[in-house]
Amino acid sequence: MSTQSPLDTARVDELADLFGDKEILLQLYDEFLEECPARLQTMRDGLEQQKAYLIDSGAHAIKGSSANLGAVGIQETAKLVEDLARTNDLDEVGEFLDRLEGEIERLNGHLKAHGLG
């Protein structure tokens, strides 16, 4: 796991300027983190059932939301999962889902450690 911040600070600054209220920004991160477990479960179900479209859909949603929030580690890992699903190469998806879950936990920990979560 990387020791660098899981967030693109320039993107976070843009969001802070856009919303002008730290509480609104924190609410966006909270909502994102609340949605992730269900999306991860759907992707794990898709892997178990060998249904690439379920994996693709969940990864795409996480990738987009994390990109908007500047969560680069999550975004990059979700893109890898999405790419594997789109090529129906499901052999490594489980490993990348574990990595994705780790990146989500890292973001949550980072927010809490910095008094943001």
C-alpha positions in Angstrom: 0.0 0.0 0.0 1.2 3.5 -0.8 2.2 5.9 1.9 1.2 8.9 -0.2 -2.1 10.6 0.2 -5.0 8.7 -1.4 -6.4 12.1 -2.5 -5.4 14.4 -5.3 -5.0 17.6 -3.2 -5.5 19.9 -6.2 -8.8 18.2 -6.9 -9.8 18.5 -3.2 -8.9 22.2 -3.3 -11.1 22.6 -6.4 -14.0 20.9 -4.7 -13.5 23.0 -1.5 -13.6 26.2 -3.6 -16.6 25.0 -5.6 -18.7 24.1 -2.5 -17.2 26.7 -0.2 -18.2 24.5 2.8 -16.1 21.8 4.3 -19.2 20.0 5.6 -20.7 19.6 2.2 -17.4 18.2 0.9 -17.2 15.8 3.8 -20.8 14.7 3.1 -19.8 13.8 -0.5 -16.9 11.6 0.8 -19.2 10.0 3.4 -21.8 9.2 0.7 -19.2 7.8 -1.6 -17.8 5.6 1.2 -21.3 4.4 2.2 -22.0 3.3 -1.4 -18.8 1.3 -1.8 -19.6 -1.8 0.2 -22.7 -2.6 -1.8 -20.9 -1.9 -5.1 -18.0 -4.2 -4.0 -20.5 -6.9 -3.1 -22.2 -6.7 -6.5 -18.8 -7.0 -8.1 -17.8 -10.0 -6.0 -21.2 -11.6 -6.8 -20.5 -10.9 -10.5 -17.1 -12.6 -10.1 -18.7 -15.6 -8.4 -21.4 -15.9 -11.1 -18.9 -15.1 -13.9 -21.0 -12.1 -15.0 -18.6 -9.5 -16.2 -21.3 -6.9 -16.7 -21.9 -6.8 -12.9 -18.2 -6.2 -12.3 -18.0 -3.6 -15.1 -21.0 -1.7 -13.8 -19.8 -1.5 -10.2 -16.2 -0.6 -11.2 -17.4 2.0 -13.6 -19.5 3.7 -11.0 -16.7 3.7 -8.4 -14.2 4.9 -11.0 -16.4 7.9 -11.9 -17.3 8.9 -8.4 -13.7 8.5 -7.2 -12.4 10.6 -10.1 -14.9 13.4 -9.2 -13.7 13.3 -5.6 -9.9 13.1 -6.4 -9.5 9.6 -4.9 -6.8 8.6 -7.3 -5.8 5.2 -5.9 -9.5 4.1 -5.9 -10.0 5.5 -9.4 -6.9 3.8 -10.9 -7.7 0.4 -9.3 -11.4 0.6 -10.3 -10.3 1.3 -13.9 -8.1 -1.8 -13.8 -11.1 -3.9 -12.6 -13.3 -2.3 -15.3 -10.8 -3.0 -18.0 -10.6 -6.7 -16.9 -14.4 -7.0 -16.9 -14.7 -5.4 -20.3 -12.3 -7.9 -21.8 -14.0 -10.7 -19.8 -10.6 -11.5 -18.2 -12.0 -12.4 -14.8 -9.0 -14.5 -13.5 -7.4 -11.6 -11.7 -10.5 -9.6 -10.8 -10.6 -11.0 -7.2 -7.1 -9.8 -6.5 -7.9 -6.4 -7.8 -11.2 -6.2 -5.9 -9.2 -6.9 -2.7 -6.8 -4.1 -3.8 -9.8 -1.8 -4.5 -11.3 -2.5 -1.1 -7.9 -1.7 0.5 -7.8 1.6 -1.3 -11.3 2.5 -0.1 -10.2 1.6 3.5 -7.1 3.7 3.0 -9.2 6.7 2.0 -11.5 6.2 5.0 -8.5 6.0 7.3 -6.9 9.1 5.7 -10.1 11.1 6.2 -10.4 10.1 9.8 -6.6 10.7 10.5 -6.9 14.2 9.2 -10.1 15.0 11.1 -12.2 14.8 8.0 -14.2 11.7 8.6 
